[in-house]
C-alpha cells in the first residue's frame, strides 16, 4: 500500500533508502533504491542498523518519512539522528521533527500514507510529481520474479494451465479477533468439484495452518514475495483474507476476491478497481455466497480471455 509513496519519493530524484522488514527487499528489488535496511522490530538493533547504513553511505541532510504510526519507528529514527515527518499518534510527537495531524475525513490507508508523503514533500521544499492517486498500485516486477513464479507452476505441472490461488491464512489478530475466514475448505472443494485447480503458496511459517484450512488444495513450496506476486498475476482468481496477500494481489493487478469479517474494507481493502470485496467488518460472508461469487468471477475471467 506504500507504493504510491515510494513512486512519489523516487520522482524527486533524491536517493531513497527503504527501512522495512526483510521480506520487502525482494518485493522492491525492481525499484531504483539507494539502499535497503532490514528492520527486526528491536529498537536498539534497528537504530544501530539505520545509523550504520547512513554512515557507510555518507548521506548528509537525511530526512525520514515514517509511514507506520508506531512509537518504535519514531524512536529508531530519532536515536539514529534522522529528523522525521510522521503522524502524531501513539504519543510520539516529541520524537518527530514535524508531527502531522491526521486528516479529519476518513481515508483508506493508501490515501492516508499518500497524504502524509505529500505533506512531507511540502515541508521539505521538494517537488511533487503528482498530487493525485492512481487507481492501481502498479507493482514493478523483475525478470527473476517472473521466472520464479512460472518455474513454480512448471514444477507443479501447471505451466500454462488455469488455476485459482487461495491464501487461507492471516497472521495476527485485529482487536483480538482472528482475521481468517472459516470457509476455505468448503470453497476449495466446491471449486475442485467444478474442475478448477486450487493451489496455495504460503510461507514456511504458515504452511501447517494453510493445510489445516484447505487440506485438499495443492500446496506449492514457499516463494519469495516477487515470485508470489507473479503467481497472483497469473492466477485466474486470487481468493484471500484481508491480509498481506490481498495487498500483493492488488499491487500485482491480479483478478482477486478479498474476504472480510473483522476489518473494514473502506480502510484496508485492496487498492484496485477490479477487486471484489466480500463481507464486512462485523460479519464474515457465508460459504455459499463466496462460492457463488467466485464461480461468477471465474466465468467472467474465462470470457475475458
N, C-alpha and C positions, 0 to 999 in steps of 0.2 A: 504493500500500500504506500510505501515511501518512494516509489519510482518517479512520480511527477516531481517530487522534491529533488531527487538526485539529478534528474534531467535538467531542472532549472538551475541548480548549482553548477553543473558542468558547463552550461551555456555561458557562464560568466567568464570562462577561460582561465579561472583560477584553479590551482591544484586542489583536488578534493580527496580527502582521506576519510574512509568509512571506518567507524568503530562499531562493531556488531558481533553477534555470536558467530563462532567459527563456521557454521553451516552456510552462512551468507556469502562466504568468499567465492565458492564455486558458482553460486547463482548469479553473482555480479561480475563474473570474470570477463564478460563481453564489454564491460564499461571501462573507459579510459581513466581509471583511478590513479591518483598519485601514491596511494598506499592503502593498506587494509590492516587494521589492528583487531585481533580477535579478543573479544570480551568474555570473561569467565563468570561474572557475577560477584566476584570477590573484589570489593572496593580497593583494597590495598594493592592487590596484584594488577588490577586493571589500571589503576593510577600509574603504577610503575611502567606498565606496557605502553601507555599513551605518552608518558614523559620520555621514555627511551626512544620511541619512534620519532617523536618531534625533534629530539636532539640529534639523532642519526641522520634524519632527513635535512636538517639545517634550516627548517622553516622559521621565519620570523614573522611577527604580527599575526599569528594564527588566531582564528576565531572559531568558536564552537556553536553548532546548532543542535539542540537537544530535542529530538522528537519524542522520546519517552517522557512520561510525567513523573518518573521515579525520582526519589531523593538520591538514590545511589548514583544515577547518571550525572546529576549535578555535582555530587561530591567528587566523582572521578575527575571531571574536567576542572573543577575549582582547584583541587590539590595538584593537578598536572599543570597548572598555571595558564589555562586557556579560558579567556573571558567568553562567556556564552550567552546565547539567547535561548529562551525556553519558556514554556508556560509556568505560571507561578503556583502550580498545585503542590500539595504534599509538604507545605511549609518550607519550600526551598528558595524563596525569593532572595534571601540574603546571599545565596551561593551563586546567583546569576548576575551577570553584568547588566542585562536587560530582561527583567521579568515581564512577561506579556500576559495580559488578562485574556482568558478565552472569550471568543465571540458569544454574545448573548443568545443568538439564534442557534438552534440545534444543528449540528453538522455531522456528516459522515466522517469517519476517521481520515479518509483520503483528503477531504476538503479541509479539515482542521489542520492537518500537517502542512498542506499546501499554503494555507493562510499564514501559518507560523513562518514558513520559508519566505514568503513574500514580505512579511513584516521584518524579518531579519535582513533581507537584502536592502530594504529601505533604510534600516538603521545603520547599515554598513556603507551606504552610499554606492552600492553596486547595481549594475543594470539588471532589469527584469526582462528576460527573453519573452515571456508571455505572462499574462495576468489571468488567463482562463484555463480551466482544466479540460483536458481531452476526455472523451467518454470511455477511452480504453487506456490501459496502462502501458501496453507495448513493450513487454519484456524482451530484451535482446538476448539471443542465444548464440553460442559459438558452434562451429562445425563439430567440435568434440562433444558438445551437449547432444546434438542431433545424432551423431554416430552412436553414442552410448545408449540413447533411448531406442533407436532402431535395432541395435545389436541385442538388447534385452528381449525385444519381440522376436527376433530371429532365433535366439536361443530357446525360446518357448514355442517355436514352430508357428509363430503368429505373424511372420513378416508379410505385410500387405493385406492382412485379413482384418475385418472389422472387430472391434471389441469395446466393451463397456469397462471403464476404470472406476472402481469404488475405493473410497477411503473411509473405512468404518471405525476409525479411532479419532480421538481428540484428547490432547494432553491437558492436564489441569482442570480446575473447577471454575465455574462462574457463579459468584455469590453462593458458594457451597454446593452448587448443582452440577451434575455430570453433563457434559456437552455432547454426548454420544447418543444418536437416535437409536432406539432399541430394535428397529425392524430390518436391519441389513440382511439377516439370514433369510427372512421371508422374501425380501426383494430379490436377492441373488437367485434363489430357487425359482421364483416366478420368471425372471428373465431367462434363466437357463432352460426352463421348460418350453420357452418360445424360440429357442435356438440361438440365443445370444451368448457369446463368450464373455464371462465376467472375470476380470482379474484385478489384483491389488498389488501394490508395491510399497509396503510400509517400511520405515527404517527398522534397523535391527532391534531397537528397544521396544518397538510396538508390534513385532511380528506375532507374538503369542496372543496379544489382545485382539489383533486383527483376525487371526484364525478362529478365535473364540466367537467373534461377532459374525463371521461369514465363513463357516468351515468348508463349504463346497466351492468357494471361489479359488481360482488359480492364483497362487501367491508367488510373485517373482522375487528374486534376490534383491536386496536393497540397492538403490541407486543414489548417487549424489543428486542434489536438487536440480541441477541443469538437465541431467538425463531424465529425471522425473518430470520436469516441465515439458520436455519433448514428448513423453508418453501422454501427458494430459492433452497436448496439442493434437496428437494423432488419434486420440480416442473418439469413438462415435458419440460418447456421452461420458462425462465425469459426474459421479454422484458422491457427495461428501457432506460431512458435518460442517458447521461454521468453524473453520479451523484454518491452519496454515495452508492446507491443501486447497481450500476454497480460493484463497488469495493467489496462490501459484497458478491455479487453473485460470483465474480471471486475468492475471498478468500475461499468461501464455495465449490468450484469445481462444480458450477451449470452449466447446459446447458443454455447459455444465448445469447441474442442479444442486443447490445447496440447501440443506435441511436445518431448520431452526426449531428450538424448543425452550431454550433458556436465555438466548441472546437476542438482540434487537437487529433485524435486518437493515433498518434505516441507519444504524450506527456502524455495524461491522460486516454488512453483507458484501458480496463480491462486487468490485467496481468494474462492471461490464454491462453493456446494453443488452446483451443476449443471454445473460444468466437468468436462470429460473430459481426463484426463492420460494420455498415451501415451508409452511409452519409460521410460528410467531414466538415472541419472547416468553410466553407463558403456556404454550401448548404445542407438543410435538404433533406432526401430521400422522394420520392413520396409515398403516402399511398399504391398504388398498388404494388410497389416494396417491401415494408416492408411486406405486406400481403403475397405475393408470397414466399418470403424468409422464413417467419415464418411457413407457411404451409409445405414448403420443410423441414425445420429443425424439425418440429414435426413428419413428416413422417419418417425421419431418426431416430429420437428418438424411435419411435414405433418399427422399425426394430431391433434396438439395444437391446431392452428389450425382 
